[in-house]
Amino acid sequence: MPIEIEAIRSSHLTDMDSAALSNSDPPLAGIMVLDVGTRVSAPFCAGLLGELGAEVVKVELPTGGDFMRSMGPFIDTSDGQPPYSLSWAVEGRGRKSVTCDLRQPKGQELFLRLTEHADVLCENFRPGTMEKWGLGPADLDPSLVYVRISVFGQDGPYSNRPGLDRLGIAYGGLLEITGYPNMPPVRPGVTIADYLTGVFAAMAAVAGLYGRDKPARRSKTYKGVTIDAPLYAAVLRVLEWTLAGYDRLGIVRTREGNRLKNSAPLDNYPTADGKYICIVAGSDANFSRLCKAMKTPDLAKDPRFCSLLNRAANQEQINDLVAAWTSAHSAAEIEQACIDNGVPVASAYTAKDIFADPHISFRGDLVEVQDPVIGPVRQQAPFPRLAGARPQAPSGAPLLGAHNEEIWGSLVGLSAKEIDEARKDGVI
């Protein structure tokens, strides 16, 4: 039975199918991924592969480790240790940690030996850095799937510029169209360019593995691939009609806020209890249902609002009428009225709302991760999942160098004496 990846809802499997699936190996079992990245994008790519069954080994500097270890918010520990990063508790989960200074020749030599056991390498250094260390794609086994994430890509006039997530959002065209027209552009609430690039890169890595290992190609000595994944390009890919609209119609898309020029009513409306609720009722059918939910069914026959074209032309009036209705009721009351009448609706959830939601609980969208420093901490579950299988909690974010003996000793083959010497030399 082919394994199906679930992105929206579970398929209806028989008990026998579910039992077979739960006893089968994850899709990427037996694959080793080296996470040589820092901050978010490359580590997130590696983490996604890990949540699909790969073994992920994170390679960090002996001094300090990944930057995310020093990124807040922090929680005090009970054993007198420094405050612990909850950012690291999430971003570092599901992998093993080894230390290795890739700037040193001995560190480079060790890392080369480690790559002999790997299938995928994920890095997000500035272009040319890995080559400077003798660890570029041309220096390693060509069967390795080599994932390279940067802000601007591995070539081109901007390739050597420094940058982080915000630049990817800006150059990719998302920043300028996010927010309200009479205010400065607003960044999304999370580092979306990093995460989005990580998702695209993970998809490409799986494709690279498939191409490398496809039985029909093995006899042709098919090699691995190098994936060039710039942050700005991942953002550019999801810009909807923005570029085609400029190319053919000369439209320069700008910020519209929550309301759209070509559809109404649509907004994040305020409620009486200080929350916001998203109602999407642009189509004639949904608008008619919304009028019933508002107990104003005749509003659907009003000449100003009787068609999508008319509502778009009078969007301020109809959106204001809906806002007046939502402002007089709680978010729960508005949501229930819309649900009862088949209107697309969703409350703007906080983390507290997410933890209390019965659907999220039923689906297993939160898992309890056993962190080695702070113990159990509830986090978002792995996604996507195998259809019919409940998400399993990843291992907790490892202590810096927690797996040095396992990886450098048992896997790579260093003796205890060699590991001690490398540690004294500051290599690991």
DAQUIVEN-V144098 format. One record per backbone hydrogen bond with DSSP energy under -1.0 kcal/mol. NH is the residue of the N-H (numbers start at 1). CO is the residue of the C=O. E is the energy in kcal/mol with one decimal. If there is no record, write none. Layout:
nh->NH co->CO e->E
nh->NH co->CO e->E
This chain:
nh->6 co->385 e->-2.9
nh->13 co->11 e->-1.1
nh->18 co->14 e->-2.7
nh->19 co->15 e->-2.4
nh->20 co->16 e->-2.3
nh->21 co->17 e->-2.5
nh->22 co->18 e->-2.7
nh->23 co->19 e->-1.4
nh->24 co->21 e->-1.1
nh->28 co->52 e->-2.8
nh->29 co->26 e->-1.8
nh->31 co->28 e->-2.0
nh->33 co->55 e->-3.2
nh->34 co->120 e->-2.9
nh->35 co->57 e->-2.8
nh->36 co->122 e->-2.9
nh->44 co->40 e->-2.9
nh->45 co->41 e->-2.1
nh->46 co->42 e->-2.4
nh->47 co->43 e->-2.6
nh->48 co->44 e->-2.3
nh->49 co->45 e->-1.7
nh->50 co->46 e->-2.1
nh->51 co->47 e->-2.2
nh->53 co->50 e->-1.9
nh->54 co->49 e->-2.1
nh->55 co->31 e->-3.0
nh->57 co->33 e->-2.9
nh->58 co->96 e->-4.0
nh->59 co->35 e->-2.7
nh->60 co->98 e->-2.6
nh->69 co->66 e->-1.8
nh->70 co->67 e->-2.2
nh->71 co->68 e->-1.2
nh->75 co->84 e->-2.4
nh->84 co->75 e->-3.2
nh->86 co->73 e->-2.9
nh->89 co->85 e->-1.4
nh->90 co->86 e->-1.2
nh->91 co->87 e->-2.9
nh->92 co->88 e->-2.7
nh->94 co->395 e->-2.7
nh->96 co->56 e->-2.7
nh->98 co->58 e->-2.9
nh->100 co->60 e->-2.7
nh->101 co->427 e->-2.9
nh->102 co->100 e->-1.1
nh->104 co->101 e->-1.5
nh->108 co->104 e->-2.4
nh->109 co->105 e->-2.2
nh->110 co->106 e->-2.2
nh->111 co->107 e->-2.5
nh->112 co->108 e->-2.3
nh->113 co->109 e->-1.5
nh->114 co->110 e->-1.8
nh->115 co->111 e->-2.3
nh->117 co->114 e->-1.9
nh->118 co->115 e->-1.3
nh->119 co->32 e->-2.8
nh->120 co->32 e->-1.9
nh->121 co->145 e->-2.6
nh->122 co->34 e->-2.9
nh->123 co->147 e->-2.2
nh->129 co->126 e->-2.2
nh->132 co->128 e->-2.1
nh->133 co->129 e->-1.4
nh->134 co->131 e->-1.8
nh->135 co->130 e->-3.4
nh->139 co->136 e->-1.6
nh->144 co->141 e->-2.0
nh->145 co->119 e->-2.8
nh->146 co->225 e->-2.9
nh->147 co->121 e->-3.7
nh->148 co->227 e->-3.1
nh->149 co->123 e->-2.7
nh->150 co->229 e->-1.1
nh->159 co->156 e->-1.5
nh->161 co->158 e->-2.2
nh->167 co->164 e->-1.2
nh->168 co->164 e->-1.2
nh->169 co->165 e->-1.9
nh->170 co->166 e->-2.1
nh->171 co->167 e->-3.1
nh->172 co->168 e->-1.6
nh->173 co->170 e->-1.2
nh->174 co->169 e->-1.4
nh->175 co->169 e->-1.8
nh->178 co->175 e->-1.5
nh->183 co->180 e->-1.8
nh->186 co->178 e->-2.5
nh->192 co->190 e->-2.6
nh->195 co->191 e->-2.0
nh->196 co->192 e->-2.9
nh->197 co->193 e->-2.3
nh->198 co->194 e->-2.1
nh->199 co->195 e->-2.1
nh->200 co->196 e->-2.4
nh->201 co->197 e->-2.8
nh->202 co->198 e->-2.2
nh->203 co->199 e->-2.2
nh->204 co->200 e->-2.2
nh->205 co->201 e->-2.4
nh->206 co->202 e->-2.2
nh->207 co->203 e->-2.0
nh->208 co->204 e->-2.5
nh->209 co->205 e->-2.4
nh->210 co->206 e->-2.5
nh->211 co->207 e->-2.6
nh->212 co->208 e->-2.2
nh->213 co->209 e->-2.5
nh->214 co->210 e->-1.4
nh->217 co->214 e->-2.2
nh->220 co->217 e->-1.4
nh->221 co->218 e->-1.6
nh->222 co->217 e->-1.2
nh->224 co->142 e->-2.1
nh->227 co->146 e->-3.3
nh->229 co->148 e->-3.1
nh->231 co->150 e->-2.5
nh->232 co->151 e->-1.8
nh->234 co->230 e->-1.5
nh->235 co->231 e->-1.7
nh->236 co->232 e->-2.5
nh->237 co->233 e->-1.8
nh->238 co->235 e->-1.4
nh->239 co->236 e->-1.4
nh->242 co->239 e->-2.1
nh->245 co->241 e->-3.0
nh->246 co->242 e->-1.2
nh->247 co->243 e->-2.6
nh->248 co->244 e->-2.5
nh->249 co->245 e->-1.7
nh->250 co->246 e->-1.2
nh->251 co->245 e->-1.7
nh->257 co->179 e->-2.1
nh->267 co->279 e->-1.3
nh->269 co->277 e->-2.8
nh->271 co->275 e->-2.0
nh->272 co->329 e->-3.4
nh->274 co->271 e->-1.5
nh->277 co->269 e->-2.4
nh->278 co->346 e->-3.3
nh->279 co->267 e->-1.9
nh->280 co->344 e->-1.9
nh->281 co->265 e->-2.2
nh->287 co->283 e->-2.5
nh->288 co->284 e->-2.2
nh->289 co->285 e->-1.9
nh->290 co->286 e->-2.4
nh->291 co->287 e->-2.4
nh->292 co->288 e->-1.5
nh->293 co->289 e->-2.2
nh->294 co->290 e->-2.2
nh->295 co->292 e->-1.2
nh->296 co->291 e->-3.1
nh->299 co->296 e->-1.9
nh->300 co->297 e->-1.3
nh->301 co->298 e->-1.7
nh->302 co->299 e->-1.1
nh->305 co->302 e->-2.0
nh->306 co->302 e->-1.1
nh->311 co->307 e->-2.7
nh->312 co->308 e->-2.5
nh->313 co->309 e->-1.7
nh->314 co->310 e->-1.3
nh->315 co->312 e->-1.0
nh->318 co->314 e->-2.1
nh->319 co->315 e->-2.6
nh->320 co->316 e->-2.1
nh->321 co->317 e->-1.9
nh->322 co->318 e->-2.1
nh->323 co->319 e->-2.4
nh->324 co->320 e->-2.1
nh->325 co->321 e->-1.6
nh->326 co->322 e->-2.7
nh->327 co->323 e->-2.3
nh->328 co->325 e->-1.1
nh->329 co->326 e->-1.6
nh->334 co->330 e->-2.4
nh->335 co->331 e->-2.8
nh->336 co->332 e->-2.3
nh->337 co->333 e->-2.3
nh->338 co->334 e->-2.3
nh->339 co->335 e->-2.6
nh->340 co->336 e->-2.7
nh->342 co->339 e->-1.3
nh->343 co->338 e->-3.0
nh->346 co->278 e->-1.8
nh->348 co->276 e->-2.7
nh->349 co->347 e->-1.2
nh->354 co->350 e->-2.1
nh->355 co->351 e->-2.2
nh->356 co->352 e->-1.2
nh->361 co->357 e->-1.8
nh->362 co->358 e->-2.7
nh->363 co->359 e->-2.4
nh->365 co->360 e->-2.3
nh->367 co->379 e->-2.4
nh->369 co->377 e->-2.4
nh->371 co->369 e->-1.2
nh->371 co->375 e->-2.2
nh->375 co->371 e->-1.6
nh->377 co->369 e->-2.2
nh->379 co->367 e->-2.7
nh->381 co->365 e->-2.6
nh->385 co->6 e->-1.3
nh->387 co->4 e->-1.8
nh->389 co->386 e->-2.3
nh->402 co->399 e->-2.2
nh->403 co->97 e->-2.8
nh->404 co->401 e->-1.7
nh->407 co->403 e->-2.8
nh->408 co->404 e->-2.2
nh->409 co->405 e->-1.1
nh->410 co->405 e->-1.5
nh->411 co->406 e->-1.5
nh->412 co->407 e->-2.9
nh->413 co->409 e->-1.1
nh->414 co->408 e->-2.8
nh->419 co->415 e->-2.3
nh->420 co->416 e->-2.3
nh->421 co->417 e->-2.4
nh->422 co->418 e->-2.5
nh->423 co->419 e->-2.1
nh->424 co->420 e->-2.4
nh->425 co->421 e->-2.1
nh->426 co->423 e->-1.1
nh->427 co->422 e->-2.4
nh->428 co->422 e->-1.2
